Amino acid sequence: MNGSGVSLAGGVGKVVAEWIVDGKSEINLWQVDMRRFVGLHSNRHFLRDRVRETVGKQFTLKYPNYGMSAYTTGRKLRTSCLHTRLESAGAVFGEQLGFERALWFDPNSKDTFVEDNVIYGSFGKPFWFNLVKDEYTSCRQGVAVIDMSSFTKIDIKSGGDEALKFLQRLCSNDIDRPVGEVIHTGMHNAIGGYENDCSIVRVEENHFLMICPTSQQTRCKMWLKQHLPPDGSVLFSDVTSLFTAINVVGPHAPQLLQEMTETPLAKTDFPSMTCQSVNIGYASEILAMRLTHTGEDGFVLYCPSEYALHVYDKLMSVGRNYGIRNAGYYAMRTLRIEKFFAFWGQDIDSMATPFECGRDYRVKFDKGDFIGKEALLKQKEVGVQRRFVQFQLENHDIERDPWPWGGESVYRNGKYCGHTTSTAYGFTLEKHVCLGYVFDIDQSTKKLNYLNPDFVMSKNASFEIEIAQRRFPAKASLYPPRLPTFTAEDFMQQFKGSA
C-alpha cells in the first residue's frame, strides 16, 4: 500500500467485510480495482523502474493534469502507428493504461511528456491554454485530426443470432438495429450502475464491433467473459491494436474526406450514427463511423494499422487547403464537457445509473430482459437521490483566480450538496464549465432525499463551487447549453472577412 497500510487499514477492513457479507461495496473502488491494469503492469522490468518512481512521488506536490499519468518510466511502451508523426508535430503526451496519447500540440516544446511540463505548472491558468484553444477552434469551425487509437475495440461474433442475444442481455439500449448503425449503450450491474459505457456497431448480421474507453480494456473483457454463453456459441477478441482510429472532427471534415473517397458523404447518404466501409486514398476497407465523441460533425476512421500512415499523411496533405491541424485530448475534453457529455471513469462509474446522469432515454425497457433492468425500473418509479449537473462558473477571473480541476465541493443555498467530477474552460461559453453530482441530505435522518428537477432548476436555488477555500457562484442546469453550430460556409465567410 505504498507505506500507507496503517492509515488505510480501517477502510480496507470495512470494504472487505462488505464484499464478504453483501458481495459489493457501498463506494466506487475503481481507483484500487485490479481491472484498471493490463498485462504490461505485471512485467518485472517495468515494475522495477515504475515502483521506484511511484514511491518517490507518493508525497510530492500533485499539479493538476486531468488524470493523465505523469510518470517518466515505462514510457513509449504502447504507441499508435502515428506516434512518430505526432511527436514531430510537437505532441505533448500523457499516458493512459500504458498508451501514449497526445494531450496538446506545441511545435516549440522540447519536452514530449506531460510530466516535463506540469512540474512547473500551477493550480491556475495553465500555459497550454492558448494552444488548446486553437485546437478547439479548429474542431468547432474548421477541421482537426485526433488520434484515438488507444480506445478499446472488441470484436464480437457468432454463427447464428447468439451474439445479438448476448449483447441484448448485457446492454440497456436496443442492439437489434440494422447493419451499419451505431448504438450508444450502457452495460449495467445488478443495481443499475455502469459497468461499461460504449458504442456498438453492427458490422454484419451476427458480427459486432464494440468501442469503449481506454481504461476499460481489461474491465470490459472480464465483464464479457463473465457472461458468455457456456456453450461457446459467442466469440469475442480484443482488436485494439489491429486498428488505428483517426478522428476527423469539424464542419470541414465531410468536404475534406470527400476529396479522398468515392463514397458519398452527404448526410442523406451517410447519416450520423452510422458506419460504412470506405476507401480513403489508396487504402481500402476503412471502417468509417459518422460520430466524433465531441458533438461536432465528422468521422472516426478505423484503419487497419498497415494503412494508418498513408491515411494520416493523405489527410494532412489534402487538408492543407482546409487549414487542418492536429488536436489532442485536452481539446476533446473541453468539447465534450461544454456539451455536457459524461465520460466513464470520470463522471460515471459502477455506482451511477442512467436516471442519475440523464441518459435514461438510452434505456429500452420494452426490448426484453437485461442485467440491471429490475433496479432501473424501480428507480424510474421512485426517483433518484442524486442528479448529474452542468455548472457554469460566474464571477470567476481565469487570469487571477484558482481553477477548478475536479473534486471541488458544491453548495446549494450555503449547504453542501455534492462535488464536481470533471472540469474544463468552455471557449465558446467563455467561462469555466464543471460537471458533477448534487444530492440533498435530510438533516434529521442524515439520509438522502429523492430529488426532482426543481432542486436544480428552481430560481430559489443558489449554487456555489468551492475552489481553494473560495466559493464562486455557479449557474446549474440539467440540460446541455445551446451552442452556435458552424458550417463550412461560415468558416469560409469568416476567412474572407479577415483576408
C-alpha positions in Angstrom: 0.0 0.0 0.0 2.9 2.3 -0.6 3.6 2.7 3.1 0.0 3.7 3.9 -1.1 0.4 5.3 -1.8 1.6 8.8 -3.8 4.7 7.8 -5.8 2.7 5.2 -6.4 -0.4 7.3 -9.8 0.7 8.7 -11.3 1.4 5.3 -9.8 -1.7 3.8 -11.4 -3.8 6.5 -14.8 -2.2 6.0 -14.7 -2.8 2.3 -13.6 -6.4 2.6 -16.4 -7.0 5.2 -19.0 -5.6 2.7 -17.7 -7.9 0.0 -18.0 -10.9 2.2 -21.5 -10.1 3.5 -23.1 -8.2 0.6 -20.9 -9.2 -2.4 -20.3 -5.5 -3.2 -19.1 -2.3 -1.6 -21.0 0.9 -0.8 -18.5 3.0 -2.6 -16.9 3.1 -6.0 -13.5 1.3 -5.8 -12.2 1.8 -9.3 -9.1 3.6 -8.0 -7.9 0.4 -6.4 -9.5 -2.1 -8.8 -7.1 -4.7 -10.4 -9.1 -4.4 -13.6 -7.5 -1.0 -14.2 -4.3 -2.8 -15.3 -3.2 -4.7 -18.4 -0.5 -7.3 -18.9 2.4 -4.9 -19.1 1.8 -3.9 -15.4 3.0 -7.4 -14.4 6.2 -7.1 -16.3 9.1 -7.3 -13.8 11.3 -5.0 -15.7 8.5 -2.4 -16.0 7.7 -2.8 -12.3 11.3 -2.5 -11.2 11.5 1.1 -12.6 8.0 2.2 -12.2 7.7 1.3 -8.5 10.9 3.3 -7.7 9.2 6.3 -9.2 5.9 5.7 -7.6 7.3 5.6 -4.1 9.3 8.8 -4.8 6.1 10.6 -6.0 4.0 9.5 -3.0 4.3 12.7 -1.1 5.3 15.2 -3.8 3.0 18.1 -4.8 0.5 16.9 -7.4 -0.1 19.5 -10.0 -3.3 19.0 -12.0 -3.1 17.1 -15.3 -6.7 15.9 -15.8 -6.0 12.4 -14.5 -3.3 11.6 -17.0 -0.3 9.6 -15.7 2.7 11.8 -15.3 5.3 9.1 -14.9 8.5 9.1 -16.9 9.4 5.4 -16.5 7.9 2.8 -18.7 7.1 5.3 -21.4 6.8 5.0 -25.2 5.6 1.5 -24.5 2.2 1.4 -26.2 2.2 3.7 -29.1 -0.1 4.1 -32.1 1.2 3.9 -35.7 1.0 7.7 -35.8 3.2 8.3 -32.8 6.3 9.5 -34.6 4.3 11.8 -36.9 2.6 13.3 -33.9 5.8 13.6 -32.0 7.4 15.5 -34.8 4.4 17.8 -34.9 5.0 18.8 -31.3 2.7 16.5 -29.4 3.0 16.5 -25.6 2.0 13.1 -24.4 0.2 11.7 -21.4 -0.1 8.0 -20.6 -3.3 6.0 -20.1 -3.0 2.3 -19.4 0.4 2.4 -21.0 -0.8 4.1 -24.1 0.9 7.3 -25.2 -1.9 9.9 -26.0 -1.3 13.4 -27.4 -2.8 15.9 -24.9 -1.9 19.0 -26.9 0.5 20.2 -29.6 3.3 22.7 -29.1 5.8 22.8 -32.0 8.2 24.8 -29.8 8.2 22.4 -26.9 11.3 20.3 -26.3 9.5 18.1 -23.8 7.3 15.3 -25.1 5.9 14.1 -21.8 3.2 15.9 -19.8 5.3 15.4 -16.6 8.1 17.6 -18.0 5.5 20.4 -18.5 3.2 20.3 -15.5 6.0 20.0 -12.9 6.4 23.8 -13.4 2.6 24.3 -13.6 0.2 25.9 -11.2 -3.4 25.5 -10.0 -4.5 28.5 -12.1 -4.5 29.2 -15.8 -2.2 26.7 -17.5 0.5 27.7 -20.0 -1.2 25.4 -22.7 -4.4 27.4 -22.6 -4.0 29.2 -25.9 -2.6 26.1 -27.6 -5.7 24.0 -26.7 -7.9 27.0 -27.6 -6.5 26.9 -31.2 -7.1 23.2 -31.4 -10.6 23.5 -30.0 -11.4 26.3 -32.6 -10.3 24.0 -35.5 -12.6 21.3 -34.2 -15.5 23.7 -33.9 -15.0 25.8 -37.0 -12.6 24.1 -39.4 -11.2 20.6 -39.3 -8.8 18.7 -37.0 -7.4 15.2 -36.5 -7.3 13.4 -33.2 -5.5 10.1 -32.8 -8.0 7.9 -30.8 -6.2 4.6 -31.3 -6.0 3.9 -27.6 -9.7 3.4 -27.3 -10.6 -0.3 -26.6 -12.0 -2.2 -29.5 -13.7 -5.6 -29.0 -14.9 -7.8 -31.9 -17.9 -10.0 -31.1 -19.4 -12.6 -33.4 -21.4 -15.8 -33.6 -22.6 -18.3 -36.2 -26.3 -17.5 -35.5 -28.1 -14.9 -33.5 -26.3 -15.8 -30.3 -24.1 -12.7 -30.3 -27.1 -10.5 -30.6 -28.9 -12.2 -27.7 -25.7 -12.0 -25.7 -25.4 -8.2 -26.2 -29.2 -7.7 -25.7 -28.7 -9.3 -22.3 -25.8 -7.1 -21.4 -26.9 -3.8 -22.8 -29.7 -1.5 -21.8 -30.2 0.0 -25.3 -31.6 -2.0 -28.1 -28.8 -3.6 -30.1 -31.1 -5.2 -32.7 -30.7 -2.4 -35.2 -29.9 -2.6 -38.9 -26.4 -3.4 -40.1 -24.3 -0.3 -40.2 -26.0 1.5 -37.3 -24.0 2.7 -34.3 -25.7 2.4 -30.9 -24.5 4.2 -27.7 -25.3 2.0 -24.8 -24.5 1.2 -21.2 -23.8 -2.2 -19.7 -25.1 -2.3 -16.1 -24.7 -4.3 -13.0 -27.5 -5.5 -10.7 -28.0 -2.1 -9.1 -28.2 -0.3 -12.5 -24.7 1.2 -12.3 -22.5 1.4 -15.4 -20.0 -1.5 -15.8 -19.3 -0.2 -19.2 -20.3 2.7 -21.4 -19.7 2.0 -25.1 -20.6 2.4 -28.7 -21.5 -0.8 -30.6 -21.8 -1.0 -34.4 -23.5 -3.9 -36.2 -20.9 -4.8 -38.8 -22.8 -7.8 -40.2 -26.0 -9.6 -39.1 -24.1 -11.7 -36.4 -21.0 -9.5 -36.1 -20.5 -6.5 -33.8 -17.7 -4.1 -33.0 -17.6 -2.5 -29.6 -15.7 0.7 -28.8 -15.2 1.7 -25.2 -12.8 3.9 -23.2 -9.1 3.1 -23.0 -9.3 2.4 -19.2 -11.9 -0.2 -19.9 -9.7 -2.6 -21.8 -9.3 -5.2 -19.0 -12.6 -4.4 -17.2 -14.9 -4.8 -20.2 -13.2 -8.1 -21.3 -13.7 -9.5 -17.8 -17.4 -8.4 -17.8 -18.0 -10.0 -21.2 -16.2 -13.2 -20.3 -18.2 -13.5 -17.1 -21.5 -13.5 -19.0 -20.5 -15.6 -22.1 -22.8 -18.5 -23.0 -21.3 -21.7 -21.6 -21.8 -23.5 -25.0 -19.1 -21.4 -26.7 -21.5 -20.0 -29.3 -20.3 -16.4 -28.9 -16.7 -15.4 -29.6 -15.0 -12.1 -28.7 -11.5 -10.9 -29.3 -9.6 -7.7 -28.4 -8.7 -6.0 -31.7 -7.5 -2.7 -30.1 -4.1 -3.0 -31.8 -5.4 -4.1 -35.2 -7.0 -0.7 -35.9 -5.7 2.9 -35.8 -8.5 5.2 -35.0 -8.3 8.7 -36.7 -11.0 11.1 -35.6 -11.6 13.8 -38.3 -13.5 16.5 -36.5 -15.2 19.7 -37.7 -17.5 21.2 -40.2 -14.9 20.8 -43.0 -14.4 17.1 -42.3 -17.0 15.8 -44.9 -15.6 18.1 -47.6 -12.1 17.1 -46.9 -12.8 13.3 -46.8 -15.0 13.6 -50.0 -11.8 14.5 -51.9 -10.3 11.3 -50.7 -13.1 8.8 -51.3 -15.7 7.9 -53.9 -18.3 7.1 -51.1 -21.0 9.9 -51.0 -20.6 11.6 -47.6 -23.7 13.9 -47.6 -25.8 13.4 -44.5 -28.6 11.9 -46.7 -26.2 9.2 -47.9 -24.1 8.8 -44.7 -26.3 9.8 -41.7 -25.0 10.4 -38.2 -24.5 7.4 -36.0 -24.0 5.1 -39.0 -21.0 3.1 -40.2 -19.7 2.2 -43.7 -16.7 0.5 -45.2 -14.9 3.1 -47.4 -11.7 3.6 -49.4 -9.5 6.6 -48.3 -6.8 7.4 -50.8 -5.2 4.1 -51.8 -6.3 2.4 -48.6 -9.3 0.0 -48.7 -11.8 -1.3 -46.2 -11.6 1.6 -43.7 -14.4 1.4 -41.2 -15.8 5.0 -41.1 -18.3 6.0 -38.4 -20.1 9.3 -38.5 -19.6 10.4 -34.9 -16.7 12.1 -33.2 -17.4 11.7 -29.4 -17.2 15.6 -29.2 -20.7 16.6 -30.5 -19.2 18.0 -33.7 -19.7 16.6 -37.2 -17.1 14.4 -38.6 -15.9 10.8 -38.8 -13.8 8.3 -36.9 -11.8 6.2 -39.3 -10.9 2.8 -38.1 -8.0 1.9 -40.3 -6.2 -1.4 -40.5 -2.9 -0.4 -38.9 -0.9 -1.1 -42.0 -2.8 1.7 -43.8 -2.6 4.2 -40.9 0.3 6.3 -42.0 -1.0 6.5 -45.6 -4.4 7.7 -44.5 -2.9 10.2 -42.0 -0.4 11.7 -44.4 -3.1 12.0 -47.1 -5.4 13.8 -44.6 -2.7 16.3 -43.7 -1.7 16.8 -47.3 -5.2 17.4 -48.8 -6.2 19.1 -45.6 -3.8 22.0 -46.0 -6.5 23.7 -48.2 -8.9 23.4 -45.2 -6.5 24.6 -42.5 -6.2 21.1 -40.9 -4.3 20.7 -37.7 -3.6 18.1 -35.1 -5.6 18.3 -31.9 -5.1 16.5 -28.5 -7.2 15.0 -25.8 -7.4 18.3 -23.8 -9.3 19.9 -26.7 -11.5 16.9 -27.0 -12.2 17.0 -23.2 -13.2 20.7 -23.5 -15.6 19.9 -26.4 -17.4 17.1 -24.6 -17.6 18.9 -21.2 -19.0 22.1 -22.8 -21.7 20.0 -24.4 -22.5 18.1 -21.2 -21.2 14.7 -22.3 -20.4 12.4 -19.4 -17.4 10.1 -19.6 -16.9 6.7 -18.0 -14.3 6.7 -15.2 -14.6 10.4 -14.6 -18.3 11.2 -14.5 -20.0 7.8 -14.5 -19.0 4.6 -12.8 -20.4 1.4 -11.4 -22.5 3.3 -8.9 -24.0 5.8 -11.3 -27.2 5.0 -13.2 -28.8 6.3 -16.4 -31.5 8.1 -14.5 -29.0 9.9 -12.3 -26.9 11.1 -15.2 -29.7 12.0 -17.7 -29.2 9.0 -20.1 -32.5 7.2 -19.4 -33.5 7.9 -23.0 -31.0 5.2 -24.0 -32.6 2.6 -21.8 -35.2 0.5 -23.8 -37.3 -1.4 -21.2 -39.6 -2.9 -23.9 -36.8 -4.8 -25.7 -36.7 -7.7 -23.2 -34.7 -8.6 -20.1 -31.2 -7.2 -19.4 -28.9 -7.0 -16.4 -29.9 -4.2 -14.1 -33.5 -3.8 -15.6 -35.2 -4.5 -12.3 -33.2 -1.9 -10.4 -33.7 0.7 -13.1 -37.4 0.1 -13.3 -37.6 0.6 -9.5 -35.6 3.8 -9.8 -37.8 5.0 -12.6 -40.8 4.6 -10.3 -39.4 6.0 -7.0 -37.0 8.6 -8.4 -33.3 9.4 -7.9 -31.3 10.6 -4.9 -28.7 12.5 -6.9 -28.5 14.2 -10.2 -25.7 14.9 -12.7 -25.5 18.6 -13.4 -23.6 21.0 -15.5 -22.3 24.2 -13.8 -21.1 27.4 -15.4 -18.9 29.5 -13.1 -19.8 33.1 -12.6 -17.6 36.0 -11.3 -14.5 33.9 -11.9 -11.4 35.5 -13.3 -9.5 32.9 -15.3 -6.3 35.0 -15.1 -6.1 35.5 -11.4 -8.4 33.0 -9.6 -7.6 29.4 -9.0 -9.1 26.9 -11.4 -11.4 24.0 -10.7 -9.8 20.7 -11.7 -12.3 18.2 -10.4 -13.4 17.0 -6.9 -14.5 20.5 -5.7 -17.3 20.8 -3.2 -20.7 22.1 -4.4 -23.1 24.1 -2.2 -26.8 24.9 -2.6 -28.1 27.8 -0.6 -25.0 27.5 1.6 -25.4 23.8 2.3 -23.0 21.2 1.0 -24.7 19.1 -1.7 -22.2 17.3 -3.9 -18.9 17.6 -5.8 -17.6 18.1 -9.3 -16.3 15.2 -11.4 -14.7 16.8 -14.4 -14.0 20.4 -15.5 -12.8 22.4 -18.4 -12.8 26.0 -19.7 -15.5 26.4 -22.3 -14.1 28.5 -25.1 -17.5 29.1 -26.7 -19.3 29.8 -23.4 -16.2 31.9 -22.3 -16.4 30.5 -18.8 -15.4 27.5 -16.7 -17.7 24.5 -17.0 -17.9 21.9 -14.3 -19.8 18.6 -14.3 -20.8 16.9 -11.1 -23.4 15.3 -8.9 -25.7 17.0 -6.4 -27.8 15.5 -3.6 -30.0 16.6 -0.7 -29.2 15.3 2.8 -32.0 15.2 5.3 -30.6 16.9 8.4 -32.7 14.9 10.8 -32.2 11.4 9.4 -28.9 12.0 7.6 -30.3 10.1 4.6 -30.6 11.3 1.0 -33.9 12.7 -0.1 -35.3 12.0 -3.5 -34.8 14.8 -6.0 -36.9 16.4 -8.6 -35.7 18.7 -11.3 -36.7 21.8 -9.3 -33.9 21.1 -6.8 -31.5 22.1 -9.6 -33.6 24.4 -11.8 -35.5 26.4 -9.2 -35.0 30.1 -9.2 -34.6 29.9 -5.4 -31.6 27.5 -5.8 -28.3 29.3 -5.5 -25.3 27.1 -6.2 -21.6 27.8 -5.4 -18.4 25.8 -6.1 -15.6 25.9 -3.6 -12.1 26.3 -5.1 -9.1 26.6 -2.8 -11.4 27.7 0.1 -13.2 30.3 -2.0 -16.8 29.9 -3.2 -17.7 31.0 -6.6 -21.4 31.3 -7.8 -22.4 28.8 -10.5 -25.3 28.5 -12.9 -26.7 25.0 -12.7 -28.5 23.1 -15.5 -29.8 19.6 -16.2 -29.6 20.2 -19.9 -26.8 21.0 -22.4 -26.3 24.6 -23.4 -27.3 25.9 -26.8 -24.0 26.4 -28.7 -23.8 28.0 -32.1 -23.3 25.5 -34.9 -20.7 26.2 -37.5 -20.7 25.1 -41.1 -18.0 25.1 -43.8 -19.7 28.1 -45.4 -19.5 30.0 -42.1 -15.8 29.3 -41.9 -15.1 30.5 -45.5 -17.1 33.6 -44.9 -15.1 34.3 -41.7 -11.9 33.7 -43.7 -12.9 36.1 -46.4 -13.8 38.7 -43.8 -10.4 38.5 -42.2 -8.5 38.4 -45.5 
